[in-house]
Amino acid sequence: MTLRIIPEVERPRYGEEFWAELAELDGLLRQLAYATRLLISAPSLRRSLRENPWHDEGDQG
């Protein structure tokens, strides 16, 4: 769900990061808490990525 909120071009990178961090957490409750924080902060992340992209969209290679 969180990945659908952020810009499509950023989804692969953030998807890898989110899954890696989630996998490092012990216990379902910690994983649910982390996933909830991601979902809550997703609109802010989307806004930040749109205002300050990490890469030049013209750079494809």
Buried (B, 14 or more C-beta within 10 A) or exposed (E): EBBEBBEEEBBEEBEEEBEEEBEEBEEEEEBEEBBEEBEEEBEEBBEEBEEEEEEEEEEEE
